[in-house]
Amino acid sequence: MLGQVTKFVLLTLCLLFFSGRAVAQAARSDQDRIADELIAMELRDQEVRSAQKVDVNEVLRVDAQNTQRLDAIMKSMGWPRISAVGRKAADAAALLALHADRNPQFQRRALELMQPLVEIKEVNPEQFAYLWDRTHVPQRFGTQGGCHGTAWVPDEVEDPAQVESRRAAMGMRPLSDYVAIASEMLCQARQ
């Protein structure tokens, strides 16, 4: 009798162990699939933006597709955390949200999901700062602006005296460095 009970307990424990592993592997493979999908979406996003002749309608179509799919991912798993999908895929998701300009409500929802994850390092804080600035006037981090002649100038920044400390808290380079790089890449290259 004791032998049968022992066999039953061992069999039950084995079934629980292996079924738990199967569930964990299935969840991991879902996360891997989503990670691969996010990276592919980012590649397509960049491909249409870096074409020799950029087709604005194609950019808008790709952005709309990516926004729709990222929205579905957010509804199923929340914001794609670094620990769930990896840094590259999490950064891809943030870039896709940044490019969802035609859907500011979606961008705000993405920002709300990202915000509590910044402090626990499940979201790249710099990516969060870019999306914050993209969705708020005045901006906080000075990431949005435009060319004035050969100089890039940030749009209105809330409490400008604190912008450097806010940028530093997000791991961003000083605004003066960012302005110099943006001026050279975006403004002076056009001249």
MOBELTA-V784763 format. One record per residue. N is the residue number from 0. RES is the residue in three letters. OMEGA is omega in whole degrees, 0 to 359 (NA if undefined). Layout:
n->N res->RES omega->OMEGA
n->N res->RES omega->OMEGA
This chain:
n->0 res->MET omega->180
n->1 res->LEU omega->179
n->2 res->GLY omega->179
n->3 res->GLN omega->178
n->4 res->VAL omega->180
n->5 res->THR omega->178
n->6 res->LYS omega->180
n->7 res->PHE omega->180
n->8 res->VAL omega->179
n->9 res->LEU omega->178
n->10 res->LEU omega->178
n->11 res->THR omega->179
n->12 res->LEU omega->179
n->13 res->CYS omega->179
n->14 res->LEU omega->178
n->15 res->LEU omega->181
n->16 res->PHE omega->184
n->17 res->PHE omega->177
n->18 res->SER omega->176
n->19 res->GLY omega->177
n->20 res->ARG omega->180
n->21 res->ALA omega->178
n->22 res->VAL omega->179
n->23 res->ALA omega->179
n->24 res->GLN omega->179
n->25 res->ALA omega->178
n->26 res->ALA omega->180
n->27 res->ARG omega->181
n->28 res->SER omega->173
n->29 res->ASP omega->179
n->30 res->GLN omega->177
n->31 res->ASP omega->179
n->32 res->ARG omega->179
n->33 res->ILE omega->178
n->34 res->ALA omega->179
n->35 res->ASP omega->180
n->36 res->GLU omega->179
n->37 res->LEU omega->179
n->38 res->ILE omega->177
n->39 res->ALA omega->178
n->40 res->MET omega->178
n->41 res->GLU omega->179
n->42 res->LEU omega->178
n->43 res->ARG omega->177
n->44 res->ASP omega->182
n->45 res->GLN omega->179
n->46 res->GLU omega->182
n->47 res->VAL omega->180
n->48 res->ARG omega->184
n->49 res->SER omega->178
n->50 res->ALA omega->180
n->51 res->GLN omega->175
n->52 res->LYS omega->184
n->53 res->VAL omega->176
n->54 res->ASP omega->184
n->55 res->VAL omega->180
n->56 res->ASN omega->178
n->57 res->GLU omega->177
n->58 res->VAL omega->180
n->59 res->LEU omega->179
n->60 res->ARG omega->179
n->61 res->VAL omega->178
n->62 res->ASP omega->181
n->63 res->ALA omega->178
n->64 res->GLN omega->181
n->65 res->ASN omega->179
n->66 res->THR omega->180
n->67 res->GLN omega->181
n->68 res->ARG omega->179
n->69 res->LEU omega->177
n->70 res->ASP omega->179
n->71 res->ALA omega->178
n->72 res->ILE omega->179
n->73 res->MET omega->179
n->74 res->LYS omega->182
n->75 res->SER omega->185
n->76 res->MET omega->187
n->77 res->GLY omega->179
n->78 res->TRP omega->178
n->79 res->PRO omega->183
n->80 res->ARG omega->177
n->81 res->ILE omega->182
n->82 res->SER omega->181
n->83 res->ALA omega->187
n->84 res->VAL omega->182
n->85 res->GLY omega->184
n->86 res->ARG omega->183
n->87 res->LYS omega->181
n->88 res->ALA omega->177
n->89 res->ALA omega->176
n->90 res->ASP omega->177
n->91 res->ALA omega->179
n->92 res->ALA omega->180
n->93 res->ALA omega->178
n->94 res->LEU omega->179
n->95 res->LEU omega->177
n->96 res->ALA omega->179
n->97 res->LEU omega->181
n->98 res->HIS omega->179
n->99 res->ALA omega->185
n->100 res->ASP omega->180
n->101 res->ARG omega->181
n->102 res->ASN omega->182
n->103 res->PRO omega->177
n->104 res->GLN omega->176
n->105 res->PHE omega->180
n->106 res->GLN omega->179
n->107 res->ARG omega->179
n->108 res->ARG omega->177
n->109 res->ALA omega->180
n->110 res->LEU omega->178
n->111 res->GLU omega->179
n->112 res->LEU omega->181
n->113 res->MET omega->191
n->114 res->GLN omega->182
n->115 res->PRO omega->182
n->116 res->LEU omega->181
n->117 res->VAL omega->184
n->118 res->GLU omega->181
n->119 res->ILE omega->174
n->120 res->LYS omega->175
n->121 res->GLU omega->177
n->122 res->VAL omega->175
n->123 res->ASN omega->184
n->124 res->PRO omega->179
n->125 res->GLU omega->177
n->126 res->GLN omega->177
n->127 res->PHE omega->181
n->128 res->ALA omega->178
n->129 res->TYR omega->181
n->130 res->LEU omega->177
n->131 res->TRP omega->182
n->132 res->ASP omega->181
n->133 res->ARG omega->187
n->134 res->THR omega->184
n->135 res->HIS omega->172
n->136 res->VAL omega->358
n->137 res->PRO omega->178
n->138 res->GLN omega->181
n->139 res->ARG omega->192
n->140 res->PHE omega->177
n->141 res->GLY omega->182
n->142 res->THR omega->183
n->143 res->GLN omega->181
n->144 res->GLY omega->181
n->145 res->GLY omega->181
n->146 res->CYS omega->171
n->147 res->HIS omega->188
n->148 res->GLY omega->180
n->149 res->THR omega->181
n->150 res->ALA omega->174
n->151 res->TRP omega->182
n->152 res->VAL omega->179
n->153 res->PRO omega->172
n->154 res->ASP omega->183
n->155 res->GLU omega->180
n->156 res->VAL omega->177
n->157 res->GLU omega->178
n->158 res->ASP omega->185
n->159 res->PRO omega->180
n->160 res->ALA omega->182
n->161 res->GLN omega->185
n->162 res->VAL omega->182
n->163 res->GLU omega->179
n->164 res->SER omega->177
n->165 res->ARG omega->179
n->166 res->ARG omega->180
n->167 res->ALA omega->180
n->168 res->ALA omega->180
n->169 res->MET omega->180
n->170 res->GLY omega->183
n->171 res->MET omega->176
n->172 res->ARG omega->178
n->173 res->PRO omega->182
n->174 res->LEU omega->180
n->175 res->SER omega->177
n->176 res->ASP omega->180
n->177 res->TYR omega->179
n->178 res->VAL omega->180
n->179 res->ALA omega->180
n->180 res->ILE omega->180
n->181 res->ALA omega->179
n->182 res->SER omega->182
n->183 res->GLU omega->185
n->184 res->MET omega->189
n->185 res->LEU omega->189
n->186 res->CYS omega->184
n->187 res->GLN omega->179
n->188 res->ALA omega->180
n->189 res->ARG omega->185
n->190 res->GLN omega->NA
